[in-house]
Structure formats: C-alpha cells, structure tokens
Amino acid sequence: MNKRTLVQSTLALALATSFSGGLLAQDKPLKIGVTAGPHAQIFEQVKKIAEKDGLKIQIVEFSDYIQPNAALAAGDLDGNSYQHKPFLDQQVKDRGYKIVSVGYTVNFPIGIYSKKVKSLKDLKEGARFGIPNDPTNGGRVLLVLQDQGLIKLKPEAGLKATPLDVIDNPKRSSLWS
C-alpha cells in the first residue's frame, strides 16, 4: 500500500467534508462508497489513519460501478472513491448528477489477459477480445490494443473510442463487450 495514496485520500476526504457543513466536528461518521476489492481495501487503511485524527468513516461497499454515484447524488453517501475522472465526467453527463471530483485516488492499469495465449506475438487471426461495456474503460482497452499494434483507431477517438472507431484490424480480431 502506497502511503502517499493513503495520505492523499485522507486529505481529499478532509477537504471535501470541510465544505459540507462541518461534518468533521460531528459524531456521525462519513459514509464513503467504494467498490469491492482494492478500493475497499485501500479505504480500510484510510479509515485507520483518519480515526487517529478524529475523523470517523463508514465504508459502504458496492458490487457495481453505477450505484456509488447514484447513492452519492441521492444524498445517501458523503463521498465515494472508486472511479477515474473520465468515468465520473461521463456519469455526470449521462445522468445529470450534481457531483464533482474533490481529489484523486488510485487508477488501476488496464491489461490484456489470456488463459491460452502466452504472448501477443502468438495471437492468431480472428482472436476474440472482451472489452468493458462502459464508455471510458472500453475506450481505455481499445487504446491498449492500438498501442500493441493489434488495431488502429480513428485519430480523434481517444478515451471515448468504441469498436466502431476501429479503422484497421490486421488480425481481424473480434471485439465484444
């Protein structure tokens, strides 16, 4: 666990709560939404550090990526920590949430994984790739595939790329979400 990440997360929480009516001075814990796995594990450590400074945190764990923002927008949470900024921006745009980023947390890399193929050099023509079905992570995967020379995307596609933005696919790979 990176101590810098823990400190940044704790500071972001403190900053966020200082704008929300003095929750730091209350006995009521801050309710922070996280997704299961690494984000929950990180916040267990953040909670320990925050408690040393008198900040009580209640971690609310979610099993999907839509509910934490919905709960925050509905007022059921005081904050959440699980997403990168492009995902948040897309959620705000698509759902009209009145929530903003107040700090950064970890951003996990996207990788290419297989049980059968040991190296991308061994990839056969017609290989199939599963990609995330949310706009920002799907785009991130397509950019990784492009970086590996497996596809070529329209130059303007960026993080919002979809399989429709593929302009060259030399191995005729199948992309599905």
N, CA, C and O of each residue as an XYZ file, in Angstrom:
708
protein
N       0.839     -1.174      0.000
C       0.000      0.000      0.000
C       0.884      1.235      0.000
O       1.773      1.363      0.842
N       0.652      2.126     -0.916
C       1.426      3.332     -1.059
C       0.957      4.356     -0.025
O      -0.201      4.775     -0.042
N       1.852      4.755      0.868
C       1.489      5.701      1.930
C       1.015      7.026      1.339
O       0.114      7.663      1.885
N       1.613      7.438      0.237
C       1.212      8.690     -0.402
C      -0.252      8.630     -0.832
O      -0.986      9.605     -0.666
N      -0.684      7.485     -1.385
C      -2.071      7.323     -1.799
C      -3.000      7.428     -0.600
O      -4.053      8.059     -0.682
N      -2.617      6.814      0.514
C      -3.444      6.875      1.720
C      -3.565      8.302      2.230
O      -4.655      8.754      2.581
N      -2.453      8.999      2.268
C      -2.464     10.379      2.752
C      -3.299     11.254      1.820
O      -4.084     12.077      2.291
N      -3.140     11.088      0.504
C      -3.916     11.871     -0.454
C      -5.405     11.607     -0.295
O      -6.207     12.539     -0.338
N      -5.780     10.351     -0.114
C      -7.192     10.013      0.060
C      -7.747     10.635      1.323
O      -8.857     11.167      1.319
N      -6.994     10.575      2.397
C      -7.436     11.153      3.667
C      -7.567     12.671      3.544
O      -8.542     13.253      4.020
N      -6.586     13.311      2.905
C      -6.653     14.764      2.727
C      -7.834     15.162      1.848
O      -8.515     16.148      2.131
N      -8.077     14.408      0.797
C      -9.222     14.709     -0.075
C     -10.524     14.611      0.706
O     -11.421     15.435      0.531
N     -10.628     13.603      1.567
C     -11.836     13.466      2.399
C     -11.982     14.649      3.344
O     -13.069     15.207      3.492
N     -10.896     15.022      3.972
C     -10.955     16.145      4.903
C     -11.366     17.422      4.184
O     -12.185     18.183      4.698
N     -10.811     17.667      3.007
C     -11.158     18.832      2.216
C     -12.630     18.796      1.830
O     -13.339     19.795      1.956
N     -13.080     17.648      1.363
C     -14.480     17.517      0.933
C     -15.430     17.769      2.092
O     -16.443     18.449      1.929
N     -15.116     17.232      3.247
C     -16.022     17.377      4.379
C     -15.995     18.781      4.958
O     -16.969     19.206      5.578
N     -14.912     19.503      4.770
C     -14.865     20.862      5.295
C     -15.854     21.764      4.565
O     -16.231     22.814      5.086
N     -16.270     21.378      3.389
C     -17.235     22.155      2.619
C     -18.668     21.696      2.849
O     -19.594     22.277      2.284
N     -18.867     20.680      3.653
C     -20.210     20.120      3.771
C     -20.793     20.307      5.167
O     -21.347     19.369      5.740
N     -20.672     21.486      5.705
C     -21.375     21.801      6.933
C     -20.715     21.296      8.203
O     -21.412     21.058      9.189
N     -19.424     21.126      8.218
C     -18.740     20.777      9.451
C     -18.945     19.348      9.905
O     -19.034     19.102     11.108
N     -19.022     18.417      9.008
C     -19.188     17.018      9.402
C     -18.033     16.517     10.250
O     -18.195     15.577     11.028
N     -16.874     17.132     10.107
C     -15.723     16.691     10.888
C     -15.966     16.841     12.393
O     -15.429     16.074     13.192
N     -16.763     17.817     12.768
C     -16.998     18.068     14.183
C     -18.117     17.188     14.748
O     -18.332     17.179     15.961
N     -18.814     16.470     13.918
C     -19.933     15.653     14.372
C     -19.467     14.261     14.766
O     -18.394     13.807     14.368
N     -20.302     13.594     15.559
C     -20.020     12.210     15.925
C     -20.426     11.243     14.822
O     -19.987     10.094     14.806
N     -21.244     11.697     13.921
C     -21.732     10.864     12.824
C     -20.588     10.577     11.842
O     -19.918     11.509     11.396
N     -20.356      9.308     11.501
C     -19.254      9.018     10.568
C     -19.574      9.459      9.142
O     -20.736      9.543      8.745
N     -18.530      9.736      8.393
C     -18.684      9.999      6.964
C     -18.966      8.680      6.268
O     -18.266      7.692      6.491
N     -19.980      8.663      5.433
C     -20.301      7.455      4.674
C     -19.636      7.568      3.302
O     -19.985      8.431      2.496
N     -18.671      6.680      3.053
C     -17.906      6.713      1.807
C     -18.174      5.435      1.019
O     -17.966      4.332      1.523
N     -18.632      5.591     -0.208
C     -18.893      4.454     -1.082
C     -17.648      4.023     -1.829
O     -16.894      4.852     -2.339
N     -17.442      2.724     -1.887
C     -16.314      2.147     -2.620
C     -16.800      0.884     -3.321
O     -17.840      0.330     -2.965
N     -16.056      0.438     -4.303
C     -16.345     -0.848     -4.916
C     -15.509     -1.920     -4.228
O     -14.465     -1.641     -3.639
N     -15.999     -3.153     -4.321
C     -15.323     -4.278     -3.674
C     -13.910     -4.445     -4.233
O     -13.635     -4.066     -5.371
N     -13.038     -5.002     -3.440
C     -11.673     -5.274     -3.885
C     -10.713     -4.185     -3.457
O     -10.770     -3.725     -2.317
N      -9.826     -3.761     -4.355
C      -8.766     -2.823     -3.986
C      -9.257     -1.506     -3.388
O      -8.650     -1.002     -2.443
N     -10.343     -0.936     -3.917
C     -10.822      0.336     -3.374
C     -11.293      0.168     -1.931
O     -11.037      1.026     -1.087
N     -11.974     -0.930     -1.653
C     -12.408     -1.201     -0.278
C     -11.196     -1.430      0.621
O     -11.162     -0.936      1.748
N     -10.218     -2.162      0.141
C      -9.008     -2.430      0.932
C      -8.245     -1.146      1.230
O      -7.763     -0.950      2.345
N      -8.137     -0.286      0.246
C      -7.455      0.992      0.446
C      -8.191      1.808      1.504
O      -7.569      2.388      2.394
N      -9.521      1.849      1.401
C     -10.261      2.679      2.347
C     -10.280      2.104      3.757
O     -10.514      2.841      4.714
N     -10.043      0.826      3.905
C      -9.876      0.277      5.255
C      -8.640      0.896      5.906
O      -8.643      1.179      7.105
N      -7.595      1.105      5.126
C      -6.381      1.739      5.640
C      -6.594      3.240      5.860
O      -6.139      3.792      6.862
N      -7.284      3.895      4.928
C      -7.599      5.317      5.077
C      -8.410      5.525      6.352
O      -8.175      6.476      7.097
N      -9.360      4.632      6.596
C     -10.204      4.722      7.795
C      -9.348      4.691      9.067
O      -9.585      5.464      9.995
N      -8.361      3.805      9.107
C      -7.484      3.712     10.283
C      -6.707      5.006     10.499
O      -6.603      5.487     11.628
N      -6.164      5.569      9.428
C      -5.403      6.811      9.526
C      -6.316      7.958      9.953
O      -5.955      8.762     10.813
N      -7.506      8.026      9.344
C      -8.448      9.102      9.657
C      -8.898      9.043     11.117
O      -9.049     10.080     11.764
N      -9.109      7.841     11.631
C      -9.549      7.691     13.022
C      -8.517      8.257     14.000
O      -8.879      8.782     15.053
N      -7.243      8.150     13.653
C      -6.186      8.710     14.516
C      -6.320     10.223     14.636
O      -5.904     10.815     15.633
N      -6.911     10.851     13.603
C      -7.116     12.302     13.614
C      -8.541     12.686     13.991
O      -8.938     13.841     13.835
N      -9.313     11.716     14.489
C     -10.665     12.001     14.955
C     -11.739     11.991     13.885
O     -12.876     12.375     14.158
N     -11.413     11.565     12.686
C     -12.394     11.506     11.597
C     -12.937     10.087     11.503
O     -12.187      9.140     11.265
N     -14.231      9.947     11.688
C     -14.868      8.629     11.618
C     -15.383      8.390     10.211
O     -16.034      9.252      9.620
N     -15.087      7.213      9.681
C     -15.512      6.850      8.327
C     -16.278      5.536      8.382
O     -15.853      4.573      9.020
N     -17.415      5.521      7.700
C     -18.170      4.284      7.492
C     -18.025      3.919      6.023
O     -18.429      4.686      5.149
N     -17.461      2.770      5.749
C     -17.256      2.331      4.374
C     -18.502      1.580      3.909
O     -18.967      0.653      4.573
N     -19.031      1.993      2.762
C     -20.188      1.339      2.166
C     -19.711      0.706      0.864
O     -19.332      1.404     -0.076
N     -19.735     -0.613      0.820
C     -19.173     -1.336     -0.317
C     -20.265     -1.670     -1.342
O     -21.353     -2.122     -0.986
N     -19.952     -1.439     -2.607
C     -20.874     -1.718     -3.713
C     -20.260     -2.774     -4.631
O     -19.039     -2.893     -4.727
N     -21.121     -3.535     -5.303
C     -20.640     -4.589     -6.185
C     -20.695     -4.184     -7.659
O     -20.348     -4.982     -8.529
N     -21.126     -2.958     -7.950
C     -21.107     -2.486     -9.334
C     -20.589     -1.057     -9.376
O     -20.312     -0.464     -8.334
N     -20.458     -0.505    -10.571
C     -19.862      0.815    -10.738
C     -20.884      1.931    -10.918
O     -20.497      3.093    -11.044
N     -22.157      1.621    -10.935
C     -23.183      2.642    -11.138
C     -23.731      3.138     -9.806
O     -23.957      4.336     -9.636
N     -23.942      2.235     -8.872
C     -24.612      2.580     -7.616
C     -23.877      3.589     -6.726
O     -24.546      4.400     -6.086
N     -22.535      3.585     -6.646
C     -21.909      4.584     -5.761
C     -22.221      6.030     -6.145
O     -22.449      6.863     -5.267
N     -22.233      6.337     -7.433
C     -22.572      7.700     -7.846
C     -24.054      7.985     -7.636
O     -24.419      9.096     -7.249
N     -24.911      7.003     -7.884
C     -26.348      7.178     -7.661
C     -26.612      7.445     -6.179
O     -27.412      8.317     -5.839
N     -25.943      6.697     -5.294
C     -26.122      6.879     -3.853
C     -25.593      8.242     -3.404
O     -26.199      8.896     -2.555
N     -24.472      8.666     -3.971
C     -23.917      9.971     -3.627
C     -24.857     11.086     -4.084
O     -25.132     12.018     -3.330
N     -25.339     10.989     -5.304
C     -26.247     12.004     -5.846
C     -27.550     12.066     -5.047
O     -28.140     13.137     -4.907
N     -28.000     10.928     -4.523
C     -29.241     10.877     -3.742
C     -29.043     11.345     -2.301
O     -30.015     11.495     -1.560
N     -27.790     11.577     -1.898
C     -27.526     12.027     -0.539
C     -27.336     10.899      0.464
O     -27.255     11.147      1.667
N     -27.266      9.663     -0.019
C     -27.079      8.515      0.871
C     -25.621      8.329      1.283
O     -25.336      7.584      2.221
N     -24.707      8.988      0.604
C     -23.281      8.940      0.913
C     -22.762     10.368      1.053
O     -23.359     11.315      0.540
N     -21.650     10.500      1.750
C     -20.970     11.791      1.843
C     -19.883     11.918      0.777
O     -19.449     13.026      0.462
N     -19.448     10.805      0.228
C     -18.424     10.797     -0.813
C     -18.258      9.389     -1.337
O     -18.814      8.442     -0.780
N     -17.499      9.249     -2.401
C     -17.146      7.915     -2.885
C     -15.753      7.950     -3.482
O     -15.237      9.014     -3.824
N     -15.152      6.785     -3.602
C     -13.800      6.673     -4.127
C     -13.690      5.351     -4.854
O     -13.573      4.298     -4.228
N     -13.728      5.403     -6.189
C     -13.638      4.158     -6.945
C     -13.424      4.370     -8.431
O     -13.197      3.395     -9.147
N     -13.485      5.588     -8.925
C     -13.554      5.802    -10.365
C     -12.496      6.785    -10.838
O     -11.971      7.583    -10.061
N     -12.193      6.710    -12.137
C     -11.310      7.720    -12.693
C     -12.161      8.867    -13.241
O     -13.368      8.720    -13.438
N     -11.522      9.998    -13.479
C     -12.242     11.212    -13.864
C     -13.046     11.060    -15.148
O     -14.174     11.553    -15.189
N     -12.544     10.409    -16.205
C     -13.381     10.257    -17.399
C     -14.691      9.501    -17.112
O     -15.725      9.817    -17.701
N     -14.652      8.519    -16.224
C     -15.871      7.790    -15.873
C     -16.837      8.723    -15.141
O     -18.027      8.760    -15.455
N     -16.321      9.477    -14.162
C     -17.165     10.426    -13.440
C     -17.775     11.436    -14.406
O     -18.980     11.687    -14.364
N     -16.956     12.011    -15.270
C     -17.455     13.005    -16.224
C     -18.572     12.437    -17.090
O     -19.561     13.123    -17.351
N     -18.426     11.194    -17.537
C     -19.449     10.566    -18.371
C     -20.723     10.326    -17.569
O     -21.824     10.532    -18.080
N     -20.583      9.889    -16.306
C     -21.748      9.672    -15.445
C     -22.506     10.986    -15.210
O     -23.735     11.014    -15.274
N     -21.775     12.065    -14.941
C     -22.402     13.373    -14.729
C     -23.149     13.796    -15.991
O     -24.278     14.281    -15.918
N     -22.519     13.612    -17.137
C     -23.141     13.995    -18.409
C     -24.377     13.143    -18.702
O     -25.430     13.676    -19.055
N     -24.253     11.836    -18.558
C     -25.352     10.927    -18.901
C     -26.513     10.979    -17.922
O     -27.666     10.827    -18.325
N     -26.228     11.189    -16.644
C     -27.258     11.065    -15.608
C     -27.612     12.383    -14.927
O     -28.522     12.434    -14.099
N     -26.895     13.447    -15.274
C     -27.210     14.761    -14.717
C     -26.869     14.927    -13.248
O     -27.438     15.789    -12.577
N     -25.949     14.116    -12.736
C     -25.560     14.230    -11.338
C     -24.921     15.583    -11.070
O     -24.243     16.140    -11.933
N     -25.136     16.099     -9.890
C     -24.520     17.347     -9.441
C     -23.407     16.997     -8.456
O     -23.414     17.456     -7.314
N     -22.455     16.187     -8.905
C     -21.320     15.790     -8.076
C     -20.037     16.150     -8.812
O     -20.005     16.197    -10.042
N     -18.981     16.404     -8.046
C     -17.708     16.814     -8.629
C     -16.562     16.056     -7.974
O     -16.703     15.525     -6.872
N     -15.451     16.013     -8.649
C     -14.232     15.431     -8.105
C     -13.610     16.418     -7.123
O     -13.493     17.607     -7.419
N     -13.208     15.912     -5.939
C     -12.533     16.769     -4.953
C     -11.101     16.311     -4.699
O     -10.374     16.949     -3.936
N     -10.691     15.220     -5.325
C      -9.338     14.724     -5.135
C      -9.125     13.466     -5.939
O     -10.058     12.919     -6.526
N      -7.900     13.018     -5.960
C      -7.550     11.834     -6.733
C      -7.265     10.648     -5.825
O      -6.829     10.813     -4.686
N      -7.510      9.479     -6.333
C      -7.160      8.241     -5.655
C      -6.436      7.364     -6.672
O      -5.937      7.879     -7.672
N      -6.368      6.090     -6.449
C      -5.634      5.207     -7.353
C      -6.375      5.015     -8.671
O      -7.602      5.099     -8.726
N      -5.625      4.760     -9.714
C      -6.173      4.429    -11.028
C      -5.455      3.160    -11.462
O      -4.235      3.156    -11.625
N      -6.200      2.101    -11.646
C      -5.596      0.813    -11.955
C      -5.356      0.660    -13.450
O      -6.170      1.089    -14.267
N      -4.234      0.047    -13.797
C      -3.948     -0.145    -15.224
C      -4.892     -1.164    -15.847
O      -5.436     -2.042    -15.177
N      -5.061     -1.015    -17.127
C      -5.837     -1.979    -17.916
C      -4.821     -2.926    -18.543
O      -3.777     -2.482    -19.020
N      -5.107     -4.197    -18.549
C      -4.185     -5.168    -19.124
C      -4.892     -6.093    -20.102
O      -6.115     -6.064    -20.237
N      -4.118     -6.896    -20.766
C      -4.631     -7.923    -21.671
C      -4.293     -9.260    -21.033
O      -3.131     -9.538    -20.739
N      -5.311    -10.088    -20.818
C      -5.122    -11.349    -20.111
C      -5.662    -12.504    -20.941
O      -6.646    -12.351    -21.665
N      -5.016    -13.657    -20.834
C      -5.460    -14.849    -21.550
C      -5.049    -16.096    -20.782
O      -4.023    -16.119    -20.103
N      -5.862    -17.119    -20.903
C      -5.503    -18.422    -20.339
C      -4.755    -19.260    -21.380
O      -4.066    -20.218    -21.030
N      -4.891    -18.897    -22.658
C      -4.318    -19.708    -23.741
C      -3.104    -19.064    -24.404
O      -2.125    -19.752    -24.694
N      -3.154    -17.771    -24.645
C      -2.097    -17.079    -25.378
C      -1.061    -16.559    -24.386
O      -1.402    -15.830    -23.454
N       0.190    -16.930    -24.582
C       1.265    -16.527    -23.666
C       1.919    -15.205    -24.071
O       2.498    -14.525    -23.223
N       1.839    -14.831    -25.337
C       2.452    -13.614    -25.839
C       1.595    -13.068    -26.979
O       1.004    -13.838    -27.736
N       1.524    -11.749    -27.103
C       0.749    -11.161    -28.195
C       1.321    -11.541    -29.558
O       0.609    -11.498    -30.562
N       2.601    -11.912    -29.602
C       3.195    -12.373    -30.866
C       2.537    -13.654    -31.339
O       2.523    -13.942    -32.536
N       1.981    -14.440    -30.394
C       1.351    -15.720    -30.715
C      -0.145    -15.594    -31.042
O      -0.814    -16.597    -31.290
N      -0.657    -14.380    -31.042
C      -2.082    -14.172    -31.267
C      -2.470    -14.585    -32.681
O      -1.867    -14.137    -33.656
N      -3.466    -15.431    -32.780
C      -3.917    -15.929    -34.083
C      -4.929    -14.981    -34.714
O      -5.586    -14.200    -34.026
N      -5.039    -15.065    -36.017
C      -6.032    -14.284    -36.736
C      -7.420    -14.668    -36.234
O      -7.701    -15.839    -35.983
N      -8.287    -13.657    -36.093
C      -9.658    -13.899    -35.638
C      -9.804    -14.004    -34.132
O     -10.864    -14.390    -33.640
N      -8.742    -13.663    -33.384
C      -8.810    -13.728    -31.917
C      -9.963    -12.863    -31.417
O     -10.322    -11.861    -32.034
N     -10.529    -13.269    -30.293
C     -11.651    -12.533    -29.706
C     -11.190    -11.814    -28.447
O     -10.462    -12.377    -27.630
N     -11.624    -10.552    -28.294
C     -11.315     -9.745    -27.122
C     -12.603     -9.303    -26.466
O     -13.495     -8.770    -27.126
N     -12.701     -9.522    -25.172
C     -13.787     -8.955    -24.394
C     -13.334     -7.600    -23.882
O     -12.227     -7.466    -23.362
N     -14.180     -6.601    -24.028
C     -13.842     -5.268    -23.545
C     -14.938     -4.790    -22.588
O     -16.089     -5.207    -22.716
N     -14.597     -3.925    -21.634
C     -15.617     -3.427    -20.704
C     -16.748     -2.720    -21.455
O     -16.526     -2.108    -22.500
N     -17.956     -2.813    -20.909
C     -19.088     -2.212    -21.605
C     -19.393     -0.790    -21.148
O     -20.420     -0.232    -21.532
N     -18.515     -0.190    -20.330
C     -18.726      1.222    -20.019
C     -17.842      2.048    -20.945
O     -16.750      1.619    -21.318
N     -18.315      3.227    -21.310
C     -17.630      4.011    -22.345
C     -16.165      4.317    -22.065
O     -15.349      4.235    -22.982
N     -15.803      4.662    -20.847
C     -14.427      5.082    -20.623
C     -13.465      3.909    -20.533
O     -12.368      3.980    -21.087
N     -13.841      2.836    -19.855
C     -12.924      1.700    -19.766
C     -12.865      0.924    -21.070
O     -11.822      0.363    -21.405
N     -13.958      0.882    -21.809
C     -13.925      0.272    -23.137
C     -12.941      1.009    -24.027
O     -12.173      0.387    -24.760
N     -12.961      2.331    -23.963
C     -12.010      3.141    -24.727
C     -10.573      2.918    -24.289
O      -9.663      2.889    -25.117
N     -10.368      2.760    -22.984
C      -9.015      2.505    -22.481
C      -8.477      1.194    -23.043
O      -7.312      1.122    -23.434
N      -9.308      0.161    -23.089
C      -8.870     -1.134    -23.622
C      -8.539     -1.018    -25.101
O      -7.533     -1.563    -25.558
N      -9.371     -0.319    -25.848
C      -9.097     -0.162    -27.272
C      -7.783      0.588    -27.502
O      -7.053      0.286    -28.447
N      -7.483      1.554    -26.649
C      -6.198      2.260    -26.763
C      -5.027      1.323    -26.455
O      -3.975      1.429    -27.085
N      -5.196      0.412    -25.499
C      -4.146     -0.574    -25.215
C      -3.950     -1.482    -26.423
O      -2.814     -1.753    -26.811
N      -5.036     -1.952    -27.021
C      -4.936     -2.812    -28.208
C      -4.241     -2.071    -29.347
O      -3.453     -2.661    -30.088
N      -4.532     -0.786    -29.485
C      -3.866      0.014    -30.513
C      -2.378      0.163    -30.196
O      -1.537      0.031    -31.085
N      -2.052      0.437    -28.929
C      -0.650      0.568    -28.533
C       0.144     -0.708    -28.817
O       1.348     -0.651    -29.069
N      -0.527     -1.849    -28.776
C       0.129     -3.130    -29.034
C       0.130     -3.489    -30.518
O       0.597     -4.562    -30.900
N      -0.395     -2.588    -31.354
C      -0.393     -2.807    -32.796
C      -1.449     -3.793    -33.276
O      -1.366     -4.283    -34.402
N      -2.433     -4.088    -32.446
C      -3.457     -5.063    -32.829
C      -4.605     -4.448    -33.610
O      -5.255     -5.128    -34.404
N      -4.857     -3.164    -33.387
C      -5.882     -2.432    -34.135
C      -5.372     -1.017    -34.359
O      -4.362     -0.607    -33.787
N      -6.090     -0.273    -35.204
C      -5.828      1.154    -35.362
C      -7.168      1.862    -35.245
O      -8.159      1.458    -35.854
N      -7.178      2.935    -34.444
C      -8.392      3.703    -34.212
C      -8.371      5.006    -34.990
O      -7.311      5.493    -35.385
N      -9.567      5.569    -35.208
C      -9.648      6.907    -35.785
C      -8.843      7.839    -34.882
O      -8.917      7.721    -33.659
N      -8.075      8.763    -35.465
C      -7.207      9.629    -34.656
C      -7.938     10.410    -33.564
O      -7.363     10.670    -32.506
N      -9.176     10.782    -33.800
C      -9.906     11.606    -32.834
C     -10.660     10.797    -31.776
O     -11.318     11.385    -30.918
N     -10.581      9.472    -31.817
C     -11.391      8.627    -30.932
C     -11.052      8.804    -29.454
O     -11.958      8.969    -28.636
N      -9.792      8.773    -29.100
C      -9.383      8.974    -27.706
C     -10.025      7.996    -26.734
O     -10.314      6.852    -27.084
N     -10.245      8.467    -25.496
C     -10.801      7.625    -24.438
C     -12.231      7.182    -24.706
O     -12.704      6.220    -24.101
N     -12.917      7.867    -25.598
C     -14.308      7.514    -25.887
C     -14.425      6.549    -27.063
O     -15.514      6.354    -27.602
N     -13.318      5.954    -27.455
C     -13.324      5.019    -28.589
C     -14.270      3.849    -28.330
O     -14.421      3.379    -27.202
N     -14.898      3.400    -29.408
C     -15.732      2.200    -29.388
C     -15.255      1.314    -30.532
O     -14.460      1.763    -31.358
N     -15.718      0.074    -30.603
C     -15.335     -0.767    -31.749
C     -15.664     -0.140    -33.099
O     -15.052     -0.495    -34.107
N     -16.621      0.784    -33.136
C     -16.951      1.465    -34.391
C     -15.847      2.422    -34.849
O     -15.827      2.842    -36.006
N     -14.932      2.762    -33.940
C     -13.818      3.652    -34.271
C     -12.600      2.910    -34.811
O     -11.597      3.540    -35.146
N     -12.668      1.595    -34.901
C     -11.548      0.806    -35.427
C     -11.501      0.990    -36.940
O     -12.477      0.723    -37.641
N     -10.341      1.454    -37.438
C     -10.193      1.656    -38.888
C      -9.247      0.641    -39.513
O      -9.181      0.531    -40.737
N      -8.526     -0.089    -38.702
C      -7.663     -1.149    -39.208
C      -7.599     -2.246    -38.152
O      -7.430     -1.980    -36.962
N      -7.738     -3.485    -38.620
C      -7.750     -4.639    -37.720
C      -7.047     -5.784    -38.461
O      -7.704     -6.704    -38.947
N      -5.695     -5.726    -38.547
C      -4.957     -6.659    -39.379
C      -5.158     -8.129    -39.032
O      -5.056     -8.979    -39.917
N      -5.436     -8.454    -37.786
C      -5.654     -9.859    -37.407
C      -7.138    -10.232    -37.411
O      -7.528    -11.333    -37.021
N      -7.945     -9.278    -37.864
C      -9.413     -9.485    -37.903
C      -9.945    -10.000    -36.567
O     -10.715    -10.958    -36.498
N      -9.506     -9.330    -35.527
C      -9.935     -9.699    -34.172
C     -11.394     -9.297    -33.958
O     -11.877     -8.325    -34.540
N     -12.066    -10.042    -33.134
C     -13.430     -9.760    -32.766
C     -13.417     -9.026    -31.427
O     -12.811     -9.501    -30.466
N     -14.088     -7.861    -31.356
C     -14.148     -7.064    -30.136
C     -15.581     -7.079    -29.635
O     -16.492     -6.679    -30.360
N     -15.795     -7.533    -28.413
C     -17.156     -7.592    -27.872
C     -17.173     -7.159    -26.426
O     -16.186     -7.299    -25.704
N     -18.313     -6.629    -26.015
C     -18.443     -6.204    -24.612
C     -19.635     -6.885    -23.979
O     -19.919     -6.664    -22.802
